Amino acid sequence: MRQSDKVDFNFRYRPKVDSPDGVLMQYLNSFKPMERRALILRALRAFYATAAYVDQGEALTLDELEAMARYLKEAAGTYDQHQFTLEVETSVVFAEGESRFDSPLED
């Protein structure tokens, strides 16, 4: 794979420690780098992947939408003493000739 076949994305954010974002960043920093990356990607995929594909004019298969719903459910998940639940309802209509993808959600 050539370097031009990759997307470079960097994010730097330095909120105040006692702000809500500071608490969130401290939580994420408590994980090892690879775990942190996986958590962040799971959340981004759950909340923004569908919008990204729509913005690019690409169609998603029902399997891909269901995978994104799973990411969203996992992101809400169960953490420590807090129990979160999430229900996701999808309705998908495919027009003839729309693009399909094997798997946009690869790590």
MMTF fields as JSON, N, C-alpha, C and O atoms, coordinates in Angstrom:
{
  "mmtfVersion": "1.0.0",
  "mmtfProducer": "UNKNOWN",
  "numBonds": 427,
  "numAtoms": 428,
  "numGroups": 107,
  "numChains": 1,
  "numModels": 1,
  "chainsPerModel": [1],
  "groupsPerChain": [107],
  "chainIdList": ["A"],
  "bondAtomList": [4, 2, 8, 6, 12, 10, 16, 14, 20, 18, 24, 22, 28, 26, 32, 30, 36, 34, 40, 38, 44, 42, 48, 46, 52, 50, 56, 54, 60, 58, 64, 62, 68, 66, 72, 70, 76, 74, 80, 78, 84, 82, 88, 86, 92, 90, 96, 94, 100, 98, 104, 102, 108, 106, 112, 110, 116, 114, 120, 118, 124, 122, 128, 126, 132, 130, 136, 134, 140, 138, 144, 142, 148, 146, 152, 150, 156, 154, 160, 158, 164, 162, 168, 166, 172, 170, 176, 174, 180, 178, 184, 182, 188, 186, 192, 190, 196, 194, 200, 198, 204, 202, 208, 206, 212, 210, 216, 214, 220, 218, 224, 222, 228, 226, 232, 230, 236, 234, 240, 238, 244, 242, 248, 246, 252, 250, 256, 254, 260, 258, 264, 262, 268, 266, 272, 270, 276, 274, 280, 278, 284, 282, 288, 286, 292, 290, 296, 294, 300, 298, 304, 302, 308, 306, 312, 310, 316, 314, 320, 318, 324, 322, 328, 326, 332, 330, 336, 334, 340, 338, 344, 342, 348, 346, 352, 350, 356, 354, 360, 358, 364, 362, 368, 366, 372, 370, 376, 374, 380, 378, 384, 382, 388, 386, 392, 390, 396, 394, 400, 398, 404, 402, 408, 406, 412, 410, 416, 414, 420, 418, 424, 422],
  "bondOrderList": [1, 1, 1, 1, 1, 1, 1, 1, 1, 1, 1, 1, 1, 1, 1, 1, 1, 1, 1, 1, 1, 1, 1, 1, 1, 1, 1, 1, 1, 1, 1, 1, 1, 1, 1, 1, 1, 1, 1, 1, 1, 1, 1, 1, 1, 1, 1, 1, 1, 1, 1, 1, 1, 1, 1, 1, 1, 1, 1, 1, 1, 1, 1, 1, 1, 1, 1, 1, 1, 1, 1, 1, 1, 1, 1, 1, 1, 1, 1, 1, 1, 1, 1, 1, 1, 1, 1, 1, 1, 1, 1, 1, 1, 1, 1, 1, 1, 1, 1, 1, 1, 1, 1, 1, 1, 1],
  "groupList": [{"groupName": "MET", "atomNameList": ["N", "CA", "C", "O"], "elementList": ["N", "C", "C", "O"], "formalChargeList": [0, 0, 0, 0], "bondAtomList": [1, 0, 2, 1, 3, 2], "bondOrderList": [1, 1, 2], "singleLetterCode": "M", "chemCompType": "L-PEPTIDE LINKING"}, {"groupName": "ARG", "atomNameList": ["N", "CA", "C", "O"], "elementList": ["N", "C", "C", "O"], "formalChargeList": [0, 0, 0, 0], "bondAtomList": [1, 0, 2, 1, 3, 2], "bondOrderList": [1, 1, 2], "singleLetterCode": "R", "chemCompType": "L-PEPTIDE LINKING"}, {"groupName": "GLN", "atomNameList": ["N", "CA", "C", "O"], "elementList": ["N", "C", "C", "O"], "formalChargeList": [0, 0, 0, 0], "bondAtomList": [1, 0, 2, 1, 3, 2], "bondOrderList": [1, 1, 2], "singleLetterCode": "Q", "chemCompType": "L-PEPTIDE LINKING"}, {"groupName": "SER", "atomNameList": ["N", "CA", "C", "O"], "elementList": ["N", "C", "C", "O"], "formalChargeList": [0, 0, 0, 0], "bondAtomList": [1, 0, 2, 1, 3, 2], "bondOrderList": [1, 1, 2], "singleLetterCode": "S", "chemCompType": "L-PEPTIDE LINKING"}, {"groupName": "ASP", "atomNameList": ["N", "CA", "C", "O"], "elementList": ["N", "C", "C", "O"], "formalChargeList": [0, 0, 0, 0], "bondAtomList": [1, 0, 2, 1, 3, 2], "bondOrderList": [1, 1, 2], "singleLetterCode": "D", "chemCompType": "L-PEPTIDE LINKING"}, {"groupName": "LYS", "atomNameList": ["N", "CA", "C", "O"], "elementList": ["N", "C", "C", "O"], "formalChargeList": [0, 0, 0, 0], "bondAtomList": [1, 0, 2, 1, 3, 2], "bondOrderList": [1, 1, 2], "singleLetterCode": "K", "chemCompType": "L-PEPTIDE LINKING"}, {"groupName": "VAL", "atomNameList": ["N", "CA", "C", "O"], "elementList": ["N", "C", "C", "O"], "formalChargeList": [0, 0, 0, 0], "bondAtomList": [1, 0, 2, 1, 3, 2], "bondOrderList": [1, 1, 2], "singleLetterCode": "V", "chemCompType": "L-PEPTIDE LINKING"}, {"groupName": "PHE", "atomNameList": ["N", "CA", "C", "O"], "elementList": ["N", "C", "C", "O"], "formalChargeList": [0, 0, 0, 0], "bondAtomList": [1, 0, 2, 1, 3, 2], "bondOrderList": [1, 1, 2], "singleLetterCode": "F", "chemCompType": "L-PEPTIDE LINKING"}, {"groupName": "ASN", "atomNameList": ["N", "CA", "C", "O"], "elementList": ["N", "C", "C", "O"], "formalChargeList": [0, 0, 0, 0], "bondAtomList": [1, 0, 2, 1, 3, 2], "bondOrderList": [1, 1, 2], "singleLetterCode": "N", "chemCompType": "L-PEPTIDE LINKING"}, {"groupName": "TYR", "atomNameList": ["N", "CA", "C", "O"], "elementList": ["N", "C", "C", "O"], "formalChargeList": [0, 0, 0, 0], "bondAtomList": [1, 0, 2, 1, 3, 2], "bondOrderList": [1, 1, 2], "singleLetterCode": "Y", "chemCompType": "L-PEPTIDE LINKING"}, {"groupName": "PRO", "atomNameList": ["N", "CA", "C", "O"], "elementList": ["N", "C", "C", "O"], "formalChargeList": [0, 0, 0, 0], "bondAtomList": [1, 0, 2, 1, 3, 2], "bondOrderList": [1, 1, 2], "singleLetterCode": "P", "chemCompType": "L-PEPTIDE LINKING"}, {"groupName": "GLY", "atomNameList": ["N", "CA", "C", "O"], "elementList": ["N", "C", "C", "O"], "formalChargeList": [0, 0, 0, 0], "bondAtomList": [1, 0, 2, 1, 3, 2], "bondOrderList": [1, 1, 2], "singleLetterCode": "G", "chemCompType": "PEPTIDE LINKING"}, {"groupName": "LEU", "atomNameList": ["N", "CA", "C", "O"], "elementList": ["N", "C", "C", "O"], "formalChargeList": [0, 0, 0, 0], "bondAtomList": [1, 0, 2, 1, 3, 2], "bondOrderList": [1, 1, 2], "singleLetterCode": "L", "chemCompType": "L-PEPTIDE LINKING"}, {"groupName": "GLU", "atomNameList": ["N", "CA", "C", "O"], "elementList": ["N", "C", "C", "O"], "formalChargeList": [0, 0, 0, 0], "bondAtomList": [1, 0, 2, 1, 3, 2], "bondOrderList": [1, 1, 2], "singleLetterCode": "E", "chemCompType": "L-PEPTIDE LINKING"}, {"groupName": "ALA", "atomNameList": ["N", "CA", "C", "O"], "elementList": ["N", "C", "C", "O"], "formalChargeList": [0, 0, 0, 0], "bondAtomList": [1, 0, 2, 1, 3, 2], "bondOrderList": [1, 1, 2], "singleLetterCode": "A", "chemCompType": "L-PEPTIDE LINKING"}, {"groupName": "ILE", "atomNameList": ["N", "CA", "C", "O"], "elementList": ["N", "C", "C", "O"], "formalChargeList": [0, 0, 0, 0], "bondAtomList": [1, 0, 2, 1, 3, 2], "bondOrderList": [1, 1, 2], "singleLetterCode": "I", "chemCompType": "L-PEPTIDE LINKING"}, {"groupName": "THR", "atomNameList": ["N", "CA", "C", "O"], "elementList": ["N", "C", "C", "O"], "formalChargeList": [0, 0, 0, 0], "bondAtomList": [1, 0, 2, 1, 3, 2], "bondOrderList": [1, 1, 2], "singleLetterCode": "T", "chemCompType": "L-PEPTIDE LINKING"}, {"groupName": "HIS", "atomNameList": ["N", "CA", "C", "O"], "elementList": ["N", "C", "C", "O"], "formalChargeList": [0, 0, 0, 0], "bondAtomList": [1, 0, 2, 1, 3, 2], "bondOrderList": [1, 1, 2], "singleLetterCode": "H", "chemCompType": "L-PEPTIDE LINKING"}],
  "groupTypeList": [0, 1, 2, 3, 4, 5, 6, 4, 7, 8, 7, 1, 9, 1, 10, 5, 6, 4, 3, 10, 4, 11, 6, 12, 0, 2, 9, 12, 8, 3, 7, 5, 10, 0, 13, 1, 1, 14, 12, 15, 12, 1, 14, 12, 1, 14, 7, 9, 14, 16, 14, 14, 9, 6, 4, 2, 11, 13, 14, 12, 16, 12, 4, 13, 12, 13, 14, 0, 14, 1, 9, 12, 5, 13, 14, 14, 11, 16, 9, 4, 2, 17, 2, 7, 16, 12, 13, 6, 13, 16, 3, 6, 6, 7, 14, 13, 11, 13, 3, 1, 7, 4, 3, 10, 12, 13, 4],
  "groupIdList": [1, 2, 3, 4, 5, 6, 7, 8, 9, 10, 11, 12, 13, 14, 15, 16, 17, 18, 19, 20, 21, 22, 23, 24, 25, 26, 27, 28, 29, 30, 31, 32, 33, 34, 35, 36, 37, 38, 39, 40, 41, 42, 43, 44, 45, 46, 47, 48, 49, 50, 51, 52, 53, 54, 55, 56, 57, 58, 59, 60, 61, 62, 63, 64, 65, 66, 67, 68, 69, 70, 71, 72, 73, 74, 75, 76, 77, 78, 79, 80, 81, 82, 83, 84, 85, 86, 87, 88, 89, 90, 91, 92, 93, 94, 95, 96, 97, 98, 99, 100, 101, 102, 103, 104, 105, 106, 107],
  "secStructList": [7, 7, 4, 4, 4, 1, 7, 7, 7, 7, 7, 7, 7, 7, 7, 7, 6, 6, 1, 2, 2, 2, 2, 2, 2, 2, 2, 2, 2, 6, 1, 7, 2, 2, 2, 2, 2, 2, 2, 2, 2, 2, 2, 2, 2, 2, 2, 2, 2, 2, 2, 2, 2, 2, 2, 6, 6, 7, 7, 7, 7, 2, 2, 2, 2, 2, 2, 2, 2, 2, 2, 2, 2, 2, 2, 2, 7, 3, 3, 6, 6, 3, 3, 7, 7, 7, 7, 7, 7, 7, 7, 7, 7, 7, 7, 6, 6, 7, 7, 7, 7, 1, 7, 1, 7, 7, 7],
  "xCoordList": [0.845, 0.0, 0.893, 1.809, 0.622, 1.38, 0.928, -0.199, 1.81, 1.478, 0.269, -0.526, 0.131, -0.999, -2.328, -3.385, -2.289, -3.507, -4.008, -4.958, -3.379, -3.761, -4.228, -3.884, -5.015, -5.482, -4.754, -4.749, -4.143, -3.456, -4.43, -4.989, -4.634, -5.565, -4.931, -4.567, -4.8, -4.253, -5.258, -5.995, -5.269, -6.186, -5.453, -4.944, -5.404, -4.79, -5.809, -6.394, -5.999, -7.004, -6.531, -6.177, -6.52, -6.029, -7.059, -6.875, -8.128, -9.137, -8.637, -7.675, -9.304, -8.988, -9.323, -10.319, -8.492, -8.627, -10.0, -10.563, -10.546, -11.814, -13.044, -14.157, -12.869, -14.012, -14.559, -13.869, -15.787, -16.324, -15.421, -15.205, -14.901, -14.001, -12.688, -12.1, -12.224, -11.014, -11.184, -10.283, -12.346, -12.642, -12.648, -12.095, -13.275, -13.323, -11.918, -11.586, -11.093, -9.742, -8.888, -8.077, -9.072, -8.349, -8.763, -7.926, -10.052, -10.553, -9.905, -9.393, -9.928, -9.342, -7.839, -7.299, -7.167, -5.725, -5.382, -4.222, -6.364, -6.102, -5.897, -5.467, -6.2, -6.033, -4.692, -4.124, -4.204, -3.007, -3.316, -4.473, -2.305, -2.549, -3.4, -4.292, -3.16, -3.946, -5.398, -6.313, -5.608, -6.97, -7.687, -8.855, -6.97, -7.532, -7.945, -9.03, -7.088, -7.393, -8.662, -9.529, -8.77, -9.944, -11.22, -12.253, -11.149, -12.313, -12.739, -13.923, -11.771, -12.072, -12.638, -13.619, -12.035, -12.545, -13.951, -14.791, -14.21, -15.553, -16.585, -17.651, -16.271, -17.21, -17.38, -18.501, -16.283, -16.374, -17.187, -18.027, -16.937, -17.688, -19.169, -20.017, -19.479, -20.872, -21.629, -22.788, -20.991, -21.707, -21.503, -22.35, -20.413, -20.136, -19.971, -19.99, -19.811, -19.568, -20.724, -20.497, -21.955, -23.1, -23.117, -23.322, -22.904, -22.88, -21.758, -21.936, -20.605, -19.474, -19.818, -19.512, -20.455, -20.827, -21.892, -21.832, -22.853, -23.878, -23.238, -23.567, -22.33, -21.646, -20.843, -20.741, -20.285, -19.499, -20.381, -19.885, -21.697, -22.617, -22.563, -22.929, -22.111, -21.981, -23.13, -23.63, -23.545, -24.614, -24.023, -22.935, -24.736, -24.331, -25.293, -26.486, -24.763, -25.619, -26.284, -25.866, -27.307, -27.98, -27.001, -27.029, -26.134, -25.134, -24.212, -23.872, -23.808, -22.926, -23.64, -23.054, -24.897, -25.66, -25.855, -25.775, -26.106, -26.25, -24.938, -24.946, -23.807, -22.497, -22.305, -21.79, -22.712, -22.606, -23.506, -23.135, -24.686, -25.582, -24.951, -25.097, -24.245, -23.543, -22.46, -22.297, -21.719, -20.693, -21.335, -20.795, -22.485, -23.176, -23.614, -23.464, -24.153, -24.562, -23.364, -23.442, -22.244, -21.033, -20.507, -20.035, -20.585, -20.106, -20.929, -20.394, -22.234, -23.089, -22.835, -22.814, -22.641, -22.279, -22.451, -23.205, -21.753, -21.754, -20.365, -19.391, -20.253, -18.971, -19.108, -19.959, -18.251, -18.225, -19.619, -20.298, -20.054, -21.35, -22.501, -23.658, -22.199, -23.234, -23.72, -22.918, -25.004, -25.608, -26.295, -27.144, -25.914, -26.529, -27.217, -26.709, -28.357, -29.011, -29.322, -29.508, -29.372, -29.629, -30.38, -30.002, -31.436, -32.155, -31.977, -32.141, -31.643, -31.445, -32.403, -32.42, -33.197, -34.127, -33.675, -33.411, -33.583, -33.146, -34.194, -34.908, -34.266, -35.116, -34.284, -33.866, -34.041, -33.144, -33.849, -34.496, -33.712, -34.243, -33.09, -32.444, -32.825, -31.754, -32.347, -33.242, -31.85, -32.248, -31.394, -30.253, -31.941, -31.21, -29.941, -29.974, -28.817, -27.565, -26.736, -25.711, -27.129, -26.338, -25.059, -24.996, -24.049, -22.768, -22.911, -23.721, -22.125, -22.081, -20.617, -19.74, -20.348, -18.988, -18.86, -19.816, -17.662, -17.438, -17.461, -18.212, -16.638, -16.599, -15.919, -14.692, -16.676, -16.056, -15.551, -14.946, -15.792, -15.512, -14.326, -14.347, -13.298, -12.128, -11.25, -11.159, -10.608, -9.677, -8.396, -7.477],
  "yCoordList": [-1.176, 0.0, 1.243, 1.36, 2.145, 3.389, 4.334, 4.243, 5.228, 6.211, 7.057, 7.459, 7.326, 8.14, 7.407, 8.02, 6.096, 5.31, 5.344, 4.642, 6.15, 6.241, 7.652, 8.613, 7.76, 9.055, 9.369, 8.561, 10.529, 10.957, 11.78, 12.764, 11.381, 12.084, 12.221, 11.224, 13.429, 13.692, 14.522, 15.335, 14.3, 15.041, 15.395, 14.519, 16.658, 17.096, 17.98, 18.886, 17.699, 18.431, 18.501, 17.479, 19.694, 19.869, 20.628, 21.812, 19.959, 20.62, 20.761, 20.11, 21.617, 21.746, 20.437, 19.788, 20.059, 18.777, 18.612, 17.518, 19.665, 19.542, 19.799, 19.888, 19.917, 20.09, 18.711, 17.704, 18.66, 17.366, 16.704, 15.493, 17.486, 16.915, 16.466, 15.476, 17.175, 16.778, 15.433, 14.595, 15.231, 13.944, 12.84, 11.762, 13.116, 12.133, 11.824, 10.655, 12.833, 12.607, 11.835, 10.992, 12.122, 11.368, 9.902, 9.008, 9.665, 8.291, 7.575, 6.465, 8.209, 7.587, 7.375, 6.367, 8.322, 8.187, 7.076, 6.672, 6.58, 5.501, 4.161, 3.191, 4.099, 2.875, 2.891, 3.951, 1.71, 1.594, 2.169, 2.157, 2.672, 3.325, 2.527, 3.1, 1.252, 0.456, 0.298, 0.322, 0.137, 0.047, 1.38, 1.422, 2.467, 3.819, 4.05, 4.567, 3.669, 3.829, 3.054, 3.571, 1.819, 0.996, 1.63, 1.641, 2.159, 2.822, 4.039, 4.234, 4.84, 6.061, 5.71, 6.314, 4.743, 4.345, 3.765, 4.035, 2.967, 2.402, 3.519, 3.463, 4.524, 5.629, 6.444, 6.802, 6.738, 7.499, 6.747, 7.333, 5.454, 4.658, 4.64, 4.781, 4.468, 4.393, 5.672, 5.625, 6.802, 8.065, 8.796, 9.604, 8.542, 9.334, 8.551, 9.16, 7.245, 6.482, 6.611, 6.809, 6.5, 6.617, 7.981, 8.073, 9.038, 10.391, 10.533, 11.192, 9.924, 10.001, 9.346, 9.893, 8.173, 7.507, 8.282, 8.372, 8.837, 9.648, 10.869, 11.219, 11.516, 12.703, 12.382, 13.213, 11.191, 10.779, 10.215, 9.85, 10.146, 9.64, 8.143, 7.632, 7.43, 5.979, 5.323, 5.857, 4.156, 3.403, 2.362, 1.841, 2.066, 1.035, -0.136, 0.043, -1.333, -2.516, -2.609, -1.949, -3.421, -3.637, -4.219, -3.841, -5.136, -5.717, -4.638, -4.663, -3.701, -2.624, -1.713, -1.297, -1.407, -0.583, -1.319, -0.707, -2.613, -3.388, -3.422, -3.377, -3.501, -3.467, -2.131, -2.086, -1.051, 0.27, 0.368, 0.985, -0.235, -0.244, -1.022, -0.642, -2.118, -2.876, -2.025, -2.054, -1.267, -0.385, 0.624, 0.906, 1.161, 2.133, 1.494, 2.094, 0.284, -0.426, -0.722, -0.578, -1.139, -1.414, -0.142, -0.171, 0.97, 2.235, 2.631, 3.207, 2.328, 2.643, 1.66, 2.044, 0.382, -0.72, -0.616, 0.22, -1.463, -1.493, -1.142, -1.782, -0.151, 0.252, 0.364, 1.09, -0.371, -0.363, -0.556, -1.524, 0.35, 0.189, 0.774, 0.671, 1.382, 2.034, 1.102, 0.493, 0.996, 0.172, 1.106, 1.914, 0.98, 1.787, 0.859, -0.224, 1.267, 0.48, 1.403, 2.609, 0.805, 1.557, 0.666, -0.487, 1.187, 0.465, 1.227, 2.446, 0.508, 1.124, 0.477, -0.745, 1.296, 0.8, 1.327, 2.52, 0.434, 0.863, 0.509, -0.486, 1.328, 1.078, 1.451, 2.6, 0.483, 0.702, 0.347, -0.694, 1.229, 0.973, 1.143, 2.191, 0.117, 0.185, 0.394, -0.342, 1.392, 1.601, 0.709, 0.393, 0.312, -0.553, 0.142, 1.312, -0.588, -0.056, 0.714, 1.281, 0.759, 1.47, 0.713, -0.506, 1.435, 0.831, 0.0, 0.314, -1.054, -1.891, -2.034, -1.976, -2.217, -2.346, -3.657, -4.12, -4.262, -5.498, -5.244, -5.895, -4.293, -4.005, -2.667, -2.595, -1.604, -0.315, -0.201, 0.807, -1.222, -1.113, -1.961, -2.561, -2.013, -2.783, -1.989, -0.765, -2.683, -2.034, -1.699, -1.145],
  "zCoordList": [0.0, 0.0, 0.0, 0.814, -0.9, -0.97, 0.142, 0.629, 0.531, 1.566, 1.154, 2.004, -0.15, -0.613, -0.49, -0.633, -0.226, -0.045, 1.394, 1.741, 2.221, 3.625, 3.954, 3.266, 5.014, 5.501, 6.788, 7.717, 6.847, 8.064, 8.895, 8.409, 10.139, 11.017, 12.387, 13.012, 12.845, 14.177, 14.965, 14.407, 16.256, 17.122, 18.404, 19.103, 18.701, 19.955, 20.662, 20.068, 21.919, 22.687, 24.124, 24.713, 24.695, 26.057, 26.901, 27.182, 27.303, 28.136, 29.577, 29.984, 30.324, 31.746, 32.448, 32.13, 33.395, 34.096, 34.731, 34.695, 35.307, 36.035, 35.154, 35.674, 33.85, 32.946, 32.548, 32.71, 32.033, 31.578, 30.528, 30.575, 29.593, 28.593, 29.23, 28.794, 30.25, 30.953, 31.639, 31.613, 32.253, 32.898, 31.84, 32.056, 30.699, 29.614, 29.101, 28.904, 28.883, 28.374, 29.388, 29.004, 30.682, 31.704, 31.687, 31.821, 31.523, 31.432, 30.247, 30.394, 29.074, 27.892, 28.056, 27.602, 28.703, 28.931, 29.922, 30.011, 30.665, 31.618, 30.909, 31.534, 29.607, 28.825, 28.102, 27.838, 27.791, 26.969, 25.589, 25.168, 24.875, 23.586, 22.597, 21.972, 22.438, 21.483, 21.936, 21.114, 23.255, 23.777, 23.587, 23.199, 23.865, 23.716, 22.264, 21.996, 21.341, 19.916, 19.558, 18.853, 20.044, 19.754, 20.312, 19.642, 21.536, 22.138, 21.315, 21.042, 20.93, 20.172, 18.803, 18.369, 18.117, 16.802, 16.891, 16.033, 17.93, 18.101, 18.241, 17.628, 19.042, 19.236, 17.952, 17.591, 17.267, 16.018, 14.975, 14.293, 14.853, 13.888, 14.232, 13.351, 15.498, 15.93, 15.62, 15.208, 15.812, 15.697, 14.375, 13.998, 13.66, 12.46, 11.174, 10.104, 11.214, 9.983, 8.996, 7.802, 9.479, 8.576, 7.906, 6.696, 8.673, 8.101, 7.081, 6.056, 7.349, 6.423, 5.085, 4.026, 5.137, 3.891, 3.13, 1.904, 3.832, 3.181, 2.54, 1.407, 3.253, 2.747, 1.481, 0.579, 1.423, 0.256, -0.864, -1.93, -0.611, -1.626, -1.808, -2.866, -0.787, -0.863, -0.118, 0.871, -0.603, 0.043, 0.979, 0.734, 2.043, 2.999, 2.9, 2.658, 3.087, 3.116, 4.48, 5.432, 4.567, 5.848, 6.859, 8.03, 6.425, 7.331, 7.887, 9.069, 7.051, 7.506, 8.501, 9.501, 8.226, 9.172, 10.492, 11.557, 10.437, 11.666, 12.446, 13.677, 11.736, 12.399, 13.103, 14.22, 12.462, 13.091, 14.307, 15.305, 14.235, 15.396, 16.538, 17.7, 16.221, 17.267, 17.918, 19.138, 17.112, 17.669, 18.626, 19.696, 18.231, 19.067, 20.381, 21.446, 20.311, 21.523, 22.415, 23.635, 21.798, 22.579, 23.225, 24.362, 22.511, 23.057, 24.274, 25.221, 24.262, 25.401, 26.533, 27.702, 26.185, 27.061, 28.559, 29.057, 29.261, 30.717, 31.214, 30.817, 32.064, 32.63, 34.137, 34.649, 34.839, 36.302, 36.877, 36.536, 37.745, 38.403, 37.59, 37.997, 36.453, 35.645, 34.544, 33.835, 34.41, 33.363, 32.377, 32.751, 31.118, 30.075, 29.092, 28.801, 28.583, 27.548, 26.373, 26.532, 25.211, 24.001, 23.035, 22.829, 22.443, 21.411, 20.111, 20.068, 19.058, 17.754, 16.771, 16.62, 16.105, 15.109, 13.759, 13.611, 12.765, 11.44, 10.404, 10.525, 9.406, 8.258, 7.04, 6.899, 6.159, 5.031, 3.73, 3.622, 2.745, 1.413, 0.436, 0.416, -0.38, -1.365, -2.745, -3.163, -3.449, -4.831, -5.717, -5.378, -6.833, -7.742, -8.224, -8.607, -8.204, -8.709, -7.704, -8.08, -6.451, -5.453, -5.148, -5.307, -4.714, -4.358, -3.093, -2.22, -3.002, -1.81, -1.423, -2.285, -0.152, 0.342, 1.096, 1.719, 1.038, 1.778, 3.269, 3.995, 3.745, 5.163, 5.411, 5.364, 5.675, 5.94, 7.375, 7.737, 8.193, 9.625, 10.055, 11.13, 9.228, 9.588, 10.541, 10.437, 11.466, 12.387, 11.67, 12.274]
}
